[in-house]
Amino acid sequence: MGLRETCLRLTALLLLGGASCVCSAELELSAEETQYLRERGPVKVCVDPNWMPFEAINRQGQHTGVSADFMKEYAKMLGVKLQLVPTENWSESMHNARERLCDVLPMINQSPERAQFLNFTVPYVSMPVVLITDLKATYLDGLKSLEGEKLAIPDGYIFAEYVRNNFPQLDVIYPPSLLESLRAVMKGEVTAAMATLPIALYQIERHGMNSLKIGGHTDFTIELGIGIRNDDLLLTTAFQKAVLAITEQQRDEILSRWYNIEVEQARDYTLLLVLVGILSVFAVFLAYRNYNSRQFNAQLSKVNARLNDRNQRLEQLAKRDYLTGVYHRVNMDAELERDIEHCSNNGQPLNIILFDLDDFSKLNVDYGHAVGDLVLVEMSRLVEERLPDNVQFGRWGGDSFLILCPHTPVDIAQKTAEALASSIHSHRFTENIQLSATFVVATCHPHQKQACVMKDVERRIRQLKQESPGRVVFMDSANEN
């Protein structure tokens, strides 16, 4: 069974039907609790900064994800203010909780070790734990299948305690985050990484890790509630009452809100094809048995709608580069031709940006192609996040990337290139690699030939890389000949 098919099925069960059964009750705080909450300062919150879709700290330094939405509801019920304590990783958040630098951890699994410094509410979300492997790996029948192999578990995660107690014979490494654990699988440093299903799905989709799959199951399920410092009993009882008081409707709205994002980002439509097939057979059966024609027509409409949606999505997928997930050379070639023709019809120039990563072949030699592939994926996401909506971004070939900027003034295109060059240079990629890139911003004029334009731009960028790489240069393609 494929990664996305497995994820879609299990995630649907998990998020739409798998929240821990917490019966709603009317929130009734005691007079002592009410006074205490009114008089105490903000509730300090520590989270896992990179555990989406369940929680993270975004670029604006804000708490986001499932737990953020739940905590907003709980804070509203209790009339308290929340204050985020920024951390770099989950280990630091756990350290802060031990040292009483934060009051609350919004999503945490209970354990004897953690009970030494935390109290816990009843769980409000549950998640299965799976094993992530390379696509070529055989299916792993539980953790016992990993004897003699290496396993990655993010440092500080509850899985570590579970594995130490139940599988002490396993060879385990502890990367600082789930993302680093998944990268260890991609680089062949470990056989598998242990992860909660929705978070693994999010990271794999988010970072374009198409060479990974759900390669096995475990018998471990985490039950997530709120962890509250155990020297604050009134805060504990108040949050326990809030968790119990939230309605099923509120819980489902929060979970489905983030669940829908996952489904929209999935790129494998095998499950959709199976569903379409089942609905088609059912529709034929209804017709054969002379069921009500209106019911049949409605069913058939659903099938056709799903088929149309599938075809549109597969068409989009066919335009993407297999590694980075951005548009590939063939699609960018066609888009460039269309944009030049459109500009010719309107008598307007077209601005484009071509950039090459500097010394990328040396990076592949020094670190290996697996790391080089990770850097290309990471760089593509970095650029995508910083581009406006009206541009097209694709891989032109190897470590060369093209950005089409229709209806964009040349000064804006140049500022965009300069901002991207700065972002790439200042970013620390996997293995703490630092990169630079050489950019050419070019103006294509009406009636110029596409092949001639790109030949001139490519020649200019090769010249720059030999003379002074890492620069952003403007050229007018009409003046090159």
Solvent accessible surface area in square Angstrom, and as a share of the most:
residue,aa,sasa,rsa
1,M,150,0.67
2,G,34,0.32
3,L,9,0.04
4,R,24,0.09
5,E,21,0.09
6,T,19,0.11
7,C,1,0.00
8,L,23,0.12
9,R,89,0.32
10,L,64,0.32
11,T,1,0.01
12,A,32,0.25
13,L,124,0.62
14,L,12,0.06
15,L,3,0.02
16,L,97,0.48
17,G,66,0.63
18,G,20,0.19
19,A,26,0.20
20,S,18,0.12
21,C,121,0.73
22,V,5,0.03
23,C,97,0.58
24,S,56,0.36
25,A,54,0.42
26,E,146,0.65
27,L,49,0.24
28,E,127,0.57
29,L,48,0.24
30,S,51,0.33
31,A,88,0.69
32,E,114,0.51
33,E,8,0.04
34,T,51,0.30
35,Q,96,0.43
36,Y,61,0.23
37,L,9,0.04
38,R,172,0.63
39,E,124,0.55
40,R,53,0.19
41,G,46,0.44
42,P,64,0.40
43,V,0,0.00
44,K,84,0.36
45,V,3,0.02
46,C,0,0.00
47,V,0,0.00
48,D,8,0.04
49,P,19,0.12
50,N,53,0.27
51,W,17,0.06
52,M,24,0.10
53,P,1,0.01
54,F,1,0.00
55,E,0,0.00
56,A,8,0.06
57,I,36,0.18
58,N,51,0.26
59,R,164,0.60
60,Q,133,0.59
61,G,40,0.39
62,Q,107,0.47
63,H,35,0.16
64,T,33,0.19
65,G,0,0.00
66,V,1,0.01
67,S,0,0.00
68,A,4,0.03
69,D,19,0.10
70,F,0,0.00
71,M,1,0.00
72,K,125,0.53
73,E,41,0.18
74,Y,0,0.00
75,A,11,0.08
76,K,152,0.65
77,M,52,0.23
78,L,12,0.06
79,G,63,0.61
80,V,17,0.10
81,K,162,0.69
82,L,60,0.30
83,Q,81,0.36
84,L,40,0.20
85,V,28,0.16
86,P,98,0.61
87,T,13,0.07
88,E,145,0.65
89,N,44,0.23
90,W,18,0.06
91,S,35,0.22
92,E,61,0.27
93,S,0,0.00
94,M,9,0.04
95,H,90,0.40
96,N,11,0.06
97,A,2,0.01
98,R,108,0.39
99,E,99,0.44
100,R,78,0.29
101,L,94,0.47
102,C,2,0.01
103,D,8,0.04
104,V,1,0.00
105,L,1,0.00
106,P,0,0.00
107,M,3,0.01
108,I,3,0.01
109,N,17,0.09
110,Q,115,0.51
111,S,9,0.06
112,P,111,0.70
113,E,70,0.31
114,R,13,0.05
115,A,46,0.36
116,Q,139,0.62
117,F,17,0.07
118,L,5,0.03
119,N,41,0.21
120,F,34,0.14
121,T,8,0.05
122,V,48,0.28
123,P,44,0.28
124,Y,0,0.00
125,V,1,0.01
126,S,16,0.10
127,M,0,0.00
128,P,40,0.25
129,V,2,0.01
130,V,8,0.04
131,L,0,0.00
132,I,0,0.00
133,T,0,0.00
134,D,50,0.26
135,L,95,0.47
136,K,187,0.79
137,A,30,0.23
138,T,113,0.66
139,Y,135,0.51
140,L,17,0.09
141,D,76,0.39
142,G,8,0.08
143,L,6,0.03
144,K,122,0.52
145,S,44,0.28
146,L,0,0.00
147,E,100,0.45
148,G,84,0.81
149,E,77,0.34
150,K,87,0.37
151,L,1,0.00
152,A,0,0.00
153,I,0,0.00
154,P,0,0.00
155,D,57,0.29
156,G,30,0.29
157,Y,21,0.08
158,I,15,0.08
159,F,2,0.01
160,A,6,0.04
161,E,23,0.10
162,Y,47,0.18
163,V,3,0.02
164,R,122,0.45
165,N,107,0.55
166,N,81,0.42
167,F,42,0.18
168,P,103,0.65
169,Q,98,0.44
170,L,16,0.08
171,D,69,0.36
172,V,28,0.16
173,I,53,0.27
174,Y,87,0.33
175,P,15,0.09
176,P,78,0.49
177,S,24,0.15
178,L,2,0.01
179,L,19,0.10
180,E,55,0.25
181,S,0,0.00
182,L,0,0.00
183,R,17,0.06
184,A,4,0.03
185,V,5,0.03
186,M,37,0.17
187,K,44,0.19
188,G,62,0.60
189,E,89,0.40
190,V,9,0.05
191,T,39,0.23
192,A,0,0.00
193,A,0,0.00
194,M,0,0.00
195,A,1,0.01
196,T,2,0.01
197,L,0,0.00
198,P,0,0.00
199,I,0,0.00
200,A,1,0.00
201,L,3,0.02
202,Y,33,0.13
203,Q,1,0.01
204,I,0,0.00
205,E,15,0.07
206,R,73,0.26
207,H,33,0.15
208,G,4,0.04
209,M,3,0.01
210,N,48,0.25
211,S,40,0.26
212,L,0,0.00
213,K,38,0.16
214,I,16,0.08
215,G,0,0.00
216,G,0,0.00
217,H,72,0.32
218,T,16,0.09
219,D,130,0.67
220,F,25,0.10
221,T,67,0.39
222,I,3,0.02
223,E,72,0.32
224,L,3,0.02
225,G,4,0.03
226,I,0,0.00
227,G,0,0.00
228,I,0,0.00
229,R,47,0.17
230,N,49,0.25
231,D,87,0.45
232,D,16,0.08
233,L,124,0.61
234,L,45,0.22
235,L,0,0.00
236,T,14,0.08
237,T,45,0.26
238,A,0,0.00
239,F,0,0.00
240,Q,50,0.22
241,K,66,0.28
242,A,0,0.00
243,V,0,0.00
244,L,57,0.28
245,A,13,0.10
246,I,0,0.00
247,T,60,0.35
248,E,88,0.39
249,Q,126,0.56
250,Q,53,0.23
251,R,2,0.01
252,D,65,0.34
253,E,85,0.38
254,I,4,0.02
255,L,2,0.01
256,S,30,0.19
257,R,117,0.43
258,W,35,0.12
259,Y,27,0.10
260,N,76,0.39
261,I,65,0.33
262,E,2,0.01
263,V,56,0.32
264,E,114,0.51
265,Q,76,0.34
266,A,4,0.03
267,R,78,0.29
268,D,44,0.23
269,Y,32,0.12
270,T,54,0.32
271,L,47,0.23
272,L,28,0.14
273,L,76,0.38
274,V,63,0.36
275,L,64,0.32
276,V,9,0.05
277,G,33,0.32
278,I,105,0.53
279,L,28,0.14
280,S,37,0.24
281,V,106,0.61
282,F,92,0.38
283,A,2,0.01
284,V,102,0.58
285,F,91,0.38
286,L,4,0.02
287,A,47,0.37
288,Y,172,0.65
289,R,143,0.52
290,N,132,0.68
291,Y,110,0.42
292,N,89,0.46
293,S,78,0.51
294,R,191,0.70
295,Q,91,0.40
296,F,46,0.19
297,N,81,0.41
298,A,56,0.44
299,Q,28,0.12
300,L,70,0.35
301,S,66,0.43
302,K,117,0.50
303,V,4,0.02
304,N,71,0.37
305,A,60,0.47
306,R,87,0.32
307,L,61,0.30
308,N,86,0.44
309,D,54,0.28
310,R,52,0.19
311,N,75,0.38
312,Q,115,0.51
313,R,78,0.28
314,L,58,0.29
315,E,104,0.46
316,Q,79,0.35
317,L,68,0.34
318,A,74,0.58
319,K,58,0.24
320,R,73,0.27
321,D,15,0.08
322,Y,178,0.68
323,L,24,0.12
324,T,0,0.00
325,G,3,0.02
326,V,0,0.00
327,Y,39,0.15
328,H,46,0.21
329,R,110,0.40
330,V,112,0.64
331,N,12,0.06
332,M,0,0.00
333,D,53,0.27
334,A,37,0.29
335,E,25,0.11
336,L,0,0.00
337,E,102,0.46
338,R,125,0.46
339,D,22,0.11
340,I,13,0.07
341,E,102,0.46
342,H,85,0.38
343,C,6,0.04
344,S,22,0.14
345,N,117,0.60
346,N,79,0.41
347,G,55,0.52
348,Q,89,0.39
349,P,65,0.41
350,L,1,0.00
351,N,8,0.04
352,I,0,0.00
353,I,0,0.00
354,L,1,0.00
355,F,0,0.00
356,D,18,0.09
357,L,0,0.00
358,D,10,0.05
359,D,105,0.54
360,F,12,0.05
361,S,84,0.54
362,K,123,0.52
363,L,13,0.06
364,N,27,0.14
365,V,124,0.71
366,D,82,0.43
367,Y,103,0.39
368,G,29,0.28
369,H,128,0.57
370,A,46,0.36
371,V,9,0.05
372,G,1,0.01
373,D,52,0.27
374,L,7,0.04
375,V,0,0.00
376,L,6,0.03
377,V,5,0.03
378,E,23,0.10
379,M,0,0.00
380,S,0,0.00
381,R,23,0.08
382,L,8,0.04
383,V,1,0.00
384,E,65,0.29
385,E,72,0.32
386,R,88,0.32
387,L,25,0.13
388,P,66,0.41
389,D,150,0.78
390,N,80,0.41
391,V,23,0.13
392,Q,47,0.21
393,F,14,0.06
394,G,0,0.00
395,R,34,0.12
396,W,10,0.04
397,G,36,0.35
398,G,47,0.45
399,D,32,0.17
400,S,15,0.10
401,F,0,0.00
402,L,0,0.00
403,I,0,0.00
404,L,0,0.00
405,C,3,0.02
406,P,21,0.13
407,H,130,0.58
408,T,19,0.11
409,P,79,0.49
410,V,60,0.34
411,D,76,0.39
412,I,80,0.41
413,A,1,0.00
414,Q,54,0.24
415,K,126,0.53
416,T,24,0.14
417,A,0,0.00
418,E,84,0.38
419,A,60,0.46
420,L,2,0.01
421,A,15,0.11
422,S,69,0.45
423,S,22,0.14
424,I,0,0.00
425,H,96,0.43
426,S,78,0.50
427,H,56,0.25
428,R,121,0.44
429,F,5,0.02
430,T,3,0.02
431,E,78,0.35
432,N,112,0.58
433,I,10,0.05
434,Q,85,0.38
435,L,10,0.05
436,S,34,0.22
437,A,3,0.02
438,T,0,0.00
439,F,0,0.00
440,V,0,0.00
441,V,0,0.00
442,A,0,0.00
443,T,11,0.07
444,C,1,0.01
445,H,56,0.25
446,P,35,0.22
447,H,151,0.67
448,Q,41,0.18
449,K,144,0.61
450,Q,33,0.15
451,A,79,0.61
452,C,70,0.42
453,V,1,0.00
454,M,10,0.04
455,K,132,0.56
456,D,7,0.04
457,V,0,0.00
458,E,46,0.20
459,R,103,0.37
460,R,55,0.20
461,I,4,0.02
462,R,132,0.48
463,Q,77,0.34
464,L,1,0.00
465,K,57,0.24
466,Q,155,0.69
467,E,113,0.51
468,S,38,0.25
469,P,69,0.43
470,G,35,0.34
471,R,114,0.42
472,V,38,0.22
473,V,15,0.09
474,F,81,0.34
475,M,7,0.03
476,D,35,0.18
477,S,0,0.00
478,A,53,0.41
479,N,117,0.60
480,E,65,0.29
481,N,145,0.74
